[in-house]
Amino acid sequence: MNAVIHRVGVVGGGQMGSGIAEVCARAGLDTVVCEADAAAARGARERVAVSLERAVQRGKLDRLSAEDALARIVFTGSLDDLADRQLVIEAVVENADAKTEVFHALDKIVEDPAAILATNTSSLPVMRLGMATNRADRVVGLHFFNPVPVLPLVEVVASLHTAAATVTAVETFVRDTLGKTVVRSQDRAGFVVNALLIPYLLSAIRMAESGFATAADVDAGMELGCAHPMGPLKLADLIGLDTVASIAESLYDEFKEPLYAPPPLLQRMVEAGLLGRKTGRGFHTYDRG
């Protein structure tokens, strides 16, 4: 029987990792965030602090609760500080080699053989990451959505090796501790949401690329004509065009469907560093301040 999870680790303190750490801390959990080095760890702390302050300013969280949440998080530049964790969630760059390296290291560092190692990958096979460890039965996909403190969904993805008890433990954790909704997915590229979403975003990119319609008109059409809260190109900018391209490549590699192939314009924009909101320019322009 799995113990109740109180001690959580997060590897990676970027947009997704800092969001995951925030929701864990707001749920009262002892949380450790590991970044590449001390400077990156300070950046992760700043991201969480800014997000909590935003929640306070919007009336979603009181000041004392925000301060308590930040105090529950330890930020570090060493994976060794995750040794006593019951659950570690990997949220590093969407790159198979980088993620595999993290799981190989965590398998040696995390002391409790019953501890669960989870990945926030949006497209890579959970099986591949599990096989980098000696505890593939304790490896599972926990795919959160951006912004993590706001969006209520988490995809739980079991590989062929993931034990039923592991799935039950993380579902209980996500639902009862974090207060989020769970959907299950097979271990296939894109899982449920991105397998549906990415072809839609790529279709919008091809429409703009061909000159069929401007980016502004594509987005206005879906927002005002279909009542979408955000147009597809604005959404691609929010996700990050590098992430969209990476997921598209994973989908195409697995299924070989032409609609999954990243369009040339998307590839050129990634090469140019025009990644969307996080760089200030993608299909639209943003004030990075």
Salt bridges, closest charged atoms under 4 A:
GLU22 OE2 - ARG26 NH1 2.92
ASP30 OD1 - ARG85 NH1 3.19
GLU53 OE1 - ARG63 NH1 2.41
ASP84 OD1 - ARG85 NE 2.99
GLU90 OE2 - LYS99 NZ 2.38
GLU94 OE1 - LYS99 NZ 3.58
ASP107 OD1 - ARG135 NE 2.93
GLU155 OE1 - HIS143 ND1 2.76
GLU171 OE2 - ARG184 NE 2.50
ASP176 OD1 - ARG175 NE 3.15
ASP219 OD2 - HIS284 NE2 2.60
GLU223 OE2 - LYS234 NZ 3.16
ASP242 OD1 - LYS278 NZ 2.88
GLU271 OE1 - ARG268 NE 2.84
